[in-house]
Amino acid sequence: MTNATEKRSSFTGSIGFVLAAAGSAVGLGNIWRFPYLAAKDGGGLFLLCYLVLTLTFGFALLTTEIAIGRKTGQSALTAYGALHSRFGWLGGIASAVPAIILPYYCVIGGWVLKYLAAFLTGGSQAAMADGYFTGFITAQWSPIIWFVLFLLATCAVVYMGVNSGIERLSKILMPILLVMILAISLFSLSLTHTDDAGVTRTGLEGFRVYVVPNFEGITLRKFMVVLMDALGQLFYSISVAMGIMIAYGSYVKKETNLVKSVNQIEIFDTIVAFLAGLMIVPAVYTFQGTEGMAAGPSLMFISLPRVFGAMGSIGTAVGIVFFLMVFFAALTSSVSIMEAVVAGLVDRFHAGRRKVTLGVTAFTLAVGLLVCLGYNLLYFELRLPNDSVGQILDVLDYISNFCLMPIVALTTCILIGWILKPQTVLDEVRIGGCHFRREKLYVVMIRYIAPMLLLFLLLQALGVVKL
């Protein structure tokens, strides 16, 4: 009887792997979180920090996780134990991250689906009105219905498997997604608007606000805030420290050039993140000025619908394209998050993929219902160690993204950088004679710089370091 490893599916080629990995990376983290952080942190300065970190910190973690996956042929839950018998516990933590994220991610995906339906069915004017978003998420049944629909779509793709589900979806949606983002970005730059005070603003002026670093009044403290925001964003953008890239790496064939694939994922992710900001920040600036750019996490669900409303008759069409694009991005990412959980349980318990997928869906449904009710029947306000105040969704986000993900990434750096040594990853990357040009940078990052940055990020999240 063959074992689980021998039965393991694989991507048909490097293109399928790159598009699937990019689909994971290009999700709500890039299209929702990246623009509002860029707006909050002065645009160009945030972009500069993000780009440098992507090419150094992000590159090191991304290479490490993909190499671990391919080397072991296993997902995160069992891969760490296969590398070192005393680090099996790390696989448990790494697998807990996507299990915690998936329920609330699907809830937010349901919000996107609700807005898409509103714009498609003639309810765009209502969606553009004040109080629409708050009224929706505090309702008892509507958020649950849209959450369940989004969850079922995610389950269907994962249920079909690596080739028929994940790879096929990525090959179809990712090119469409890129075209839609590019189209909206160009449209955003062409905008012009004169407000009630007679002040005229344009998309090109918003573009300059977005890309030109503003060092006026910058202090070390402010710079560290921007740097930590950019560092935290990288976890969302490249899907590291949550088991996803280890799972996807385990589906990569040995003849695939890992160096080339990592470079392509980096480029794809950075371009889409930049374009996400480009399609949102100039548009919001044009119609709402710098005040609108300070909207924070509500930028996509409150500020942008108002921008669409200010566009006149074309606003509804733009809103449809925008929320369809966000739905595609959210779906590809939620699929990768669920796959990380499913793959781990399949490897650990040697159970059937479809049975595990249905079990994970049931778990996600139960926790997701609590998240939906967290805005009405189970509403509370809890002050977290990083001084933020949140409900159930925010608590889950804090535990997974601010605490567990830095712990996973930091411990992975220690394991590869100091215990197993970087040669473990370098040997895997060089299979087939691949030339690893950034080898020295990788060693320095994985042993020294990345651990220090991650430790600082973790201490900040725990409230030990205040910025």
N, C-alpha and C positions, 0 to 999 in steps of 0.2 A: 504493500500500500504506500502510495507517495505521500510525502509530508506536505505541510502548508507552504513551505518555501518553494518546493518543486512545482506546486500548482499555481504559484503566484502569477497574476497578470502583469503585463508590462505595457508601456506606451509603445505604439507602433514605430515611432521615430522621434528624433530630436524636436521636430516642429510641434508634434502633439504635446510633448513634455513642456516645452517653452510656453506654448499658449495656455496650457492648463495651469502652470505655475504663475504665469502673468495674470490669468483669470482670477487666481486666488489673491494675488497682490492687488489687483485693480478692483477694489470693492468700495464699500462705504468709507473705509479709511482714507482713500485717495479723493473720492468725490465729495464727501461730506466733511470729514475732519481736516484734511489738508487745507482747503480754501479758508476756513474760518481761523485756523492757526496762522496762516500766512497773513491774513488781514489783521489779526490781533497783534502779531509780532513785527509789524512794519514792512511786510512784503518782501522786498529785496534782501534784507538781512536774514530773514528766515530761509529764503530760497538758497542763499549762499551757504548757510550752515547745513541745510538739508542735503545739498549737492555734495559737499565735502564728506559728510557722514555716510552718504550712500556709497560713495566710491571707496571708502575705507572701512568703517565699522560695519555697514550693511553688507558689503562684499565679503568680509571675513565670516560673518555669521551665516550668510546664505550658502557660501561654499562649504562651510563645515557641516551644516545640516544635510545638504544634498549628498555630500560624500559619505556621511554616516549612514544614510538611508541605503545608498547603493552598495556600500561595503558590507553591511550586515544583511541586506535583503529583507529587512524588517521595519516595521513602523516604530514610533518613538516608545511605545509602552514596553517593548521587549528589546529594542535596538541598544539602549544604553547598557542593559545587563549583558548583552552579547559582547559589547566592547570591553566592559570591566565588571566583574561579578559584584563588586561593592557599590556599583552605581545604578543598580536596577531601580532603586527608589526614585531616581531622577526621571526615569521613564514614566513613572506613575504621576509625578507632578506635571510633566510636559503634556501628558494625555488629559489631565484634569483641566488644563487651560481651555482647549476647544470645547470640552464638555460643559464648562461654565459659560463660555461665550455664545455657543450655538443658540440657546433659548432666547436670549435677549437680542441677538443679531436677527433672528427670524421675526421677532416682534417689530423691530425697526424696519425690516424688509416688508412687513405687512403695512406699515405706515406708508412706505413708498408706493406699494400696490394700491392703497386707498387713494392717494393723490393722483396716480395714473388713471384710475377708474373715474375719478371726479372730472379730470380734464377731458377724458374720452367721451363721457356721457352728458356733457353740457353743464356740469357743475363747477366749471372753472371759476365763475364769479364768486360763488360761495367759498371756494378754497382760497381765494385771494383776500377774503374779508378778515378783519381783526377777530380773534377769538376762535377761528375755525379749528386750528391745530389743538388748542387746549380743550375745546369742546369735544373733539374727536377722541383724544387719548384718555380723557376722564370718563367717557361713556363706558357702560358696563359690557355691552355685547359687540359693538362694532369693531373695536381693536382686536378682540378674540377671533372674530370671523376672518379678518384679513390676515392675521397671524397664522391661522390654520391653513389658509390657502397657500401662503408663501412656504410654509413648512412642508406641505404636501408636494409642491413643485420641487423643493430641494430633495425630499425623500425619493421621488420618482427617478431623478437623475442618478443618485448614488445607488439606488436599487438595481439599475441597469448595468452597473459595473464600470471598470476603468476605461475600456475601449468603447463600448456601445453608449455609455453614459457620459462620463467626465470628459474624455478626449473629444468625442463627437460634439458635445455642447460647446466646448472651448473653441473648436475649429470654426463653428458657425457664428457664435456670438462675439468673439474677440475682434475680428475684422470689422463687423458691423458697429461694435462699440467704439472703436477707434475713429471710424468715419463720422459717427454722430457727435463725438466729443470735438473733433476738429471743426465740423460744420458750425456747432454752437459757439465755439471759441472765436471763429472768424466773424460770426454775426455779432457777438458781444463787442468786438473791437469797433464795429461800424456804428454803434449806438451814439445818439446825442439827445440831450434833454435839458429843457429850461424849467427850473422850479418856480414856485409861486413868488419867490423873492427876486426873480429875474436872473438868477445865476445859471449859466449854461455849463454843463459838464459833458465830457465825451468819453467814449470807451477807451480811446487812445490815452487820455489823461489817467484813467483808471489803470491802464496797462503800465504806465510809468510808476504809479504808486505801487503796483504789484511787483515790478522787477528791479527797480532802482533802490539799492540799500540806503536807508536813512540812518546816519550815525549821529544825528543831532540829539544831544542830551543822553547819549548812550553811556552807561556806567557798567562796571564789571558785573554788578548784580543783575542789571537788565539783560546784559549779554548772556549770562548763565541761564536766565529764564528762557531766552530764545533758543539757546543750545539744547537745553533739556526738553523743550517742546519738540524740537526737530528730532532729537534722539528718540523720544517716546513715539513720535509719528512713524519712525522707521519700522517699529514692531508691527504697526497696522499695515504699512505699505508693502513690506516684503514678506510678510507672513512667517516671521521667524519666532522661535521660542514658544511655539504652540503645536509642535509635532507635524504640521502640515508639510513642510519641505522635506522632513525625514521620510514621511509616508510617500510623497511623490518621488523622492530620490530612490526609494526601494523599488519603484516601477521602471526605473531607467536602465536600459540595457548597457552592458559593459563597453560596447563599442561606441556609445555616445560620447562626444567630446564635452566633458563637464565645463572646461574653461570657457568654451564658446557659448554654451548654454547659459551659464551664470552671467556672462557679459550681456547676452541678449535679454535676459530677464531684467537685469539692472537698467538697461537702456529703455525697454518697454515701460517699466514701472515709472521711471523718472519722467519720461515724456508724457505719460498719461496724468501723473500727479501735477506736472506743470500745466498741462492743458486744462485740467479740472479747475485749477485756480484761475486760469486765463478766461474760462467761460463764465465764471461766477463773480470774481472780484471786480473786473471792469464794469460789468452790468450793474452790480449793486452800487458801486461808486457813482455811476452815471445818474441813477435815479434817486439814490438816498445819501450820497456823499460819504464822508468818513464815518458818520454816525451809523449808517446802515452796515458798514463793514465791521462794526464792533458788536454785531448781533450774537456772536459766539455760536454754540451748537445749534441754535434755532435758525441759523442762516438759511438752511435748505428748506425748512418746512414753514417758515414765517416770512422772512425777508424776501426770498426769491419769488414766491407766489405774488407778493405785492409788486415786485419788479415786473413780472409778467403782466399784471393788471395795468401797470403804467404804460406798457407798450401798445395798448390799444387792441385792435382786432387781431393783429398778428401774435399777440401774447399767448392766446390759447394754443395755437399751433406750436409755438416754441415750448410751451409748458408740456405738451404731449410728448414731443421729441425728447425733452430733458428727462422727464420722469420715466419714460420707456428706457432710456439709456441708463439711468440710475438703477432701474429694476434689473436690467441685464447684468450690471456690475455687481449688484448685491447678490444675485442668484449664483453667479460663478464663484463668489467668495464663500457663500453659505454652503455650497456643495463641497468645497475644499475643507471647510471646518468640520462638516459632518463626516467626510471621508477620513479625516485624521482620527476621529473617535472610532469609526467602524473598523478601519484597518487595524488599529491597536487591539481591539477585542477579538477580531478574527485571528490575528497572529497569536494572541495569548491563549485563547480557549479553543482554537481550531474549529470554530463554528462556521456555519454557512453564512455567506455575505448577506443574503436576503433576509434571513432570520435576524441577524444582528442589526441590519439597517432598520427593520421594523421595531426592534427593541429600543434602539437609540431614538427613533422618532417618537415612541411613546414617552420616553424620559423627557425629551425636549418639549413635548406637548404639556406635560405636567408642570415643569418648571416655567415654561413660557406663559401658562395661564396665571401663575403667581405674579409674573412680571407685568402682565396686562392689568391685573387687579391692583397692582401697586400704585396705580394712579387714581383709584377710586375706593373700593372696599378695604384694601389693605394699605392705604396711604399713610406714610409716616415721613418724618424728616430726621435724618441721622447725620451728625457731623463726623466726618472721616478724618483720619490722622493728617491728611494733606490739606486740611482746612476747607475742603469742599463739603457741601451739604447735598445729600441725595436720598433717593427712594430705592426700591429693590433693584431696579435696573442699574442704578449708579453704584450700588454696593457690589453687585456681581462684576461690574466693569472695573471697579477699584481692586477687588481681590485678584481678578485674572490679569488685567493689563498693568496695573501699577505695582503689584506685589509678586505674583507667581512668575510672570514672564521675565522680569529682570533676574529673579532667582534662577530660573532655568538657563537663561543665557549666560549668567555669571558662572554657574557651576559647569556648564558646557565648556566655557573658556578655560577653566581650571583643569578639567579632565583632559582636554585635547592639548592645551598649551603646556601643562606641567607634569601630568601623570603619564599619559600615553605618548606625549610629545607630538608636535605638529607634523612630524614625518608620517604619522598615521593617515592624515588627510592628504598630505602631499603625494604619497604613493598611490592613493586611490584616484586623485585628480590626474596623475601622469599616465594612467593606464592607456595603452595604445599609442604611446609616444607623444602625448599632448604636451605642449610647451607652456609652462605656467609662468608667465612674465611677471606677475605680481607676487611671486613667492616670498620675497623678503618682506614686502609690505604685509602679507598675510601673517607671517611669523610674529612680526612686531605687534600687529593688532591683536592677535589671539592670545598672546602671552602678557602683554603689558597694557596697551592703551584701552582696549575694549573692557577688560576687567575693571579698570579704574573708573571709566565712565559709567559702567553698569552699577558699580557699588555706590557711586554718588547718586545715580538715579533712584536706586532702591532706598537709600537713606532719606532722600527727599520725599519719596512716596510715604515712608513710614513716619514722617514728621520729625526725624532726627535732625535733618538739615533744613533750614528755612531760607527761602529765597524771596 
